[in-house]
Amino acid sequence: MKTKQLAAFVIAPALIHVGLSAETDPEKTQTSEDKATTVVETAIPGSVVKMIDDSATFSILKKAIDAAGLRGDLESIKTVTVFAPTDEAFMKLPEGTLEKLMLPENKEKLRSLLMYHAIAGERTALSFEDSEVTSLSGDKLEVDLDDNEVEVNDAKVVNTDLRAGNGIIHVIDEVLVPESLDDFAGLDD
C-alpha cells in the first residue's frame, strides 16, 4: 500500500504560486495530519470560477471557461473538484489547437475538454488513492498517488487543496484530454 505523504504540498506556497490573495482566518483553518505530513486547508470565499478569475496563472483557463459557456454551470455546482491547468500547461498543446478549440463551432468540444478537468464533490489530495474517477464529462480519469506526488492521467498535480466556496482546485501541469478528443487538432500527440 502506498503512503499518502504530501509534504511538498501545503496551501501557503500554492496560494503564492497561483497569485491568489487570501487572508487566513484562524476560524476557517483546519489542520489534518497524516503520518509526518501536515496539510493546511484554508477556506477561501468565492467559487472555483472566482478563484480562477483572480489568478494570473489561469488566464487561458478563464478565457476557455467563458468561450465554452461554463461559468454559470461551474458556479452553480454545490461541490466540485477542479484539476486546473496553468497557462503553461495550455501552451504545451500542439500549435494551433487552443485557437481551434476556442472557435464558436467547437464550443461542445471545448466544454467536453473542460468538464474532463472536474469531478463531483470535494476531494482533497489526501483523499485520493490509486483509482479511476469519473469526470463531469462522463469520462474516466486515472489518479495515481505515489509518495509525495499525485498524478491525474499523465499530468502532475503541482499544488493541491486550494479551497473555494464551492470546491477545491488542484493545479496541474498539463491539459487533460479525453479519448473522445484524441483525433481533434493533434491532441493525441
Backbone torsions as a table, in degrees:
resi	resn	phi	psi	omega
1	MET	NA	133.7	-178.5
2	LYS	-80.8	146.3	179.1
3	THR	-81.7	156.2	-178.9
4	LYS	-106.4	57.8	178.8
5	GLN	-96.2	126.9	-179.3
6	LEU	-127.5	51.2	-174.8
7	ALA	-60.6	-29.0	-177.5
8	ALA	-76.4	-10.5	-173.8
9	PHE	-115.8	105.0	170.9
10	VAL	-129.4	157.3	-171.1
11	ILE	-64.7	-37.2	-175.8
12	ALA	-59.4	-51.1	177.6
13	PRO	-63.4	-32.7	179.6
14	ALA	-62.9	-42.4	179.9
15	LEU	-65.4	-38.9	178.1
16	ILE	-66.5	-42.8	-176.8
17	HIS	-61.7	-43.2	-175.9
18	VAL	-91.2	1.8	173.2
19	GLY	75.7	25.5	178.7
20	LEU	-85.7	149.0	173.5
21	SER	-117.2	112.2	-179.7
22	ALA	-138.6	139.5	175.8
23	GLU	-90.9	141.7	178.6
24	THR	-89.1	122.7	177.2
25	ASP	-101.5	117.8	-176.9
26	PRO	-55.6	-28.6	179.4
27	GLU	-74.5	-18.1	-178.5
28	LYS	-104.1	6.3	-178.2
29	THR	-102.3	130.6	177.7
30	GLN	-123.2	145.1	176.0
31	THR	-119.2	129.0	176.2
32	SER	-120.8	135.2	-177.2
33	GLU	-110.4	138.7	176.2
34	ASP	-135.6	103.7	-174.7
35	LYS	57.0	-121.3	-175.5
36	ALA	-92.0	3.7	-173.8
37	THR	-104.1	136.2	173.6
38	THR	-115.9	126.6	176.7
39	VAL	-115.5	124.6	179.2
40	VAL	-96.6	123.3	178.9
41	GLU	-108.4	118.4	-177.5
42	THR	-110.2	127.3	176.6
43	ALA	-73.9	128.8	-179.6
44	ILE	-120.8	127.2	-179.2
45	PRO	-66.7	156.4	178.6
46	GLY	97.9	162.1	-178.0
47	SER	-80.8	171.1	175.7
48	VAL	-60.9	-34.9	178.6
49	VAL	-64.9	-40.2	178.3
50	LYS	-62.4	-41.1	178.1
51	MET	-64.0	-41.2	178.4
52	ILE	-64.3	-43.2	178.3
53	ASP	-58.9	-39.1	-174.2
54	ASP	-82.3	-0.5	-175.8
55	SER	-110.6	130.4	176.2
56	ALA	-68.9	-21.3	-178.6
57	THR	-72.1	-20.5	-174.9
58	PHE	-115.8	31.7	-176.8
59	SER	-63.6	-37.3	178.6
60	ILE	-70.7	-41.8	178.1
61	LEU	-60.4	-42.0	178.2
62	LYS	-58.6	-48.6	179.3
63	LYS	-61.9	-39.2	-179.8
64	ALA	-66.9	-41.0	177.6
65	ILE	-59.7	-43.5	179.1
66	ASP	-66.9	-44.0	-179.6
67	ALA	-63.2	-32.0	-179.6
68	ALA	-85.5	-7.3	-178.9
69	GLY	69.1	32.3	-175.8
70	LEU	-98.6	-5.0	-175.3
71	ARG	-53.2	-54.9	-178.7
72	GLY	-62.4	-39.7	179.3
73	ASP	-60.8	-48.5	-177.6
74	LEU	-70.3	-31.4	178.3
75	GLU	-74.2	-27.7	-176.4
76	SER	-88.0	-13.0	178.4
77	ILE	-68.2	130.8	-176.8
78	LYS	-62.6	-52.5	175.6
79	THR	-139.4	135.2	-176.9
80	VAL	-147.6	149.2	171.8
81	THR	-115.0	125.9	-177.8
82	VAL	-115.4	129.7	170.9
83	PHE	-94.5	100.3	-170.3
84	ALA	-95.3	113.5	175.9
85	PRO	-74.3	138.4	177.7
86	THR	-74.4	170.1	174.3
87	ASP	-58.4	-39.5	177.9
88	GLU	-60.4	-37.8	178.5
89	ALA	-63.4	-43.9	178.6
90	PHE	-63.9	-32.9	-179.6
91	MET	-69.7	-15.2	177.5
92	LYS	-79.2	-12.7	178.3
93	LEU	-63.3	152.8	177.2
94	PRO	-55.3	147.5	-176.8
95	GLU	-54.7	131.1	177.7
96	GLY	88.3	-14.3	-176.4
97	THR	-65.8	-47.7	-178.6
98	LEU	-60.5	-44.6	179.2
99	GLU	-61.1	-41.6	179.7
100	LYS	-65.9	-41.1	178.5
101	LEU	-62.3	-32.9	-175.8
102	MET	-79.7	-7.2	178.7
103	LEU	-68.2	142.2	-178.8
104	PRO	-53.9	-35.8	-179.4
105	GLU	-69.8	-12.0	178.6
106	ASN	-109.7	19.8	-177.3
107	LYS	-55.9	-42.7	-178.9
108	GLU	-67.5	-36.5	176.6
109	LYS	-65.4	-42.2	178.3
110	LEU	-64.4	-42.7	177.0
111	ARG	-58.3	-45.3	180.0
112	SER	-61.5	-44.0	179.3
113	LEU	-61.2	-46.5	-177.5
114	LEU	-70.0	-39.7	179.2
115	MET	-67.9	-20.9	174.8
116	TYR	-67.7	-17.6	-179.8
117	HIS	-92.2	8.4	-176.1
118	ALA	-134.4	145.9	174.3
119	ILE	-129.7	153.0	-180.0
120	ALA	-70.3	144.2	177.6
121	GLY	86.4	168.5	177.6
122	GLU	-96.7	123.6	178.3
123	ARG	-126.2	112.0	175.3
124	THR	-77.3	163.8	179.3
125	ALA	-59.0	-39.0	-179.0
126	LEU	-69.6	-16.5	-179.0
127	SER	-85.4	-12.1	-179.2
128	PHE	-80.2	147.0	171.0
129	GLU	-130.7	171.3	173.4
130	ASP	-61.7	114.5	-176.5
131	SER	-169.2	176.1	169.9
132	GLU	-106.3	139.3	174.7
133	VAL	-125.9	152.4	-179.9
134	THR	-94.9	126.1	179.1
135	SER	-79.5	169.4	177.5
136	LEU	-67.2	-14.8	175.0
137	SER	-81.5	-10.7	-177.7
138	GLY	95.1	-9.1	179.3
139	ASP	-86.3	156.3	-179.8
140	LYS	-86.9	143.0	172.5
141	LEU	-115.8	139.1	177.7
142	GLU	-96.8	118.2	179.4
143	VAL	-106.2	126.7	178.3
144	ASP	-121.1	130.0	178.1
145	LEU	-117.1	122.5	-178.4
146	ASP	-142.8	109.3	-178.6
147	ASP	50.4	-111.6	-175.3
148	ASN	-96.4	13.3	-176.9
149	GLU	-126.2	140.7	170.8
150	VAL	-117.1	132.7	176.0
151	GLU	-124.4	143.7	173.0
152	VAL	-120.1	116.3	-168.4
153	ASN	54.1	-121.3	178.6
154	ASP	-102.3	2.8	-178.1
155	ALA	-86.8	136.5	175.9
156	LYS	-86.9	137.3	173.2
157	VAL	-83.5	114.0	-174.2
158	VAL	-96.0	-21.4	173.3
159	ASN	-146.3	140.3	-173.4
160	THR	-123.2	162.9	165.6
161	ASP	58.8	41.8	173.1
162	LEU	-81.7	109.7	-173.3
163	ARG	-85.8	134.8	174.2
164	ALA	-122.4	173.4	-179.0
165	GLY	-61.8	-29.2	-179.3
166	ASN	-122.0	22.6	177.0
167	GLY	162.9	-159.8	-175.4
168	ILE	-132.7	142.3	174.6
169	ILE	-113.7	134.2	169.9
170	HIS	-115.8	125.4	-177.4
171	VAL	-84.2	130.2	-179.4
172	ILE	-120.7	158.5	-173.8
173	ASP	-98.8	3.2	177.2
174	GLU	-143.8	154.4	174.5
175	VAL	-80.7	131.0	177.9
176	LEU	-82.3	135.3	-177.6
177	VAL	-123.1	118.4	177.0
178	PRO	-69.6	153.6	-179.8
179	GLU	-56.4	-31.5	-178.8
180	SER	-62.4	-17.8	179.1
181	LEU	-108.4	9.2	-178.8
182	ASP	-56.0	-32.9	-177.0
183	ASP	-92.9	8.2	-177.2
184	PHE	-95.0	115.8	171.3
185	ALA	47.4	43.1	174.5
186	GLY	76.5	16.7	-178.0
187	LEU	-69.0	-13.9	179.7
188	ASP	-81.9	-3.3	-179.4
189	ASP	-69.4	NA	NA
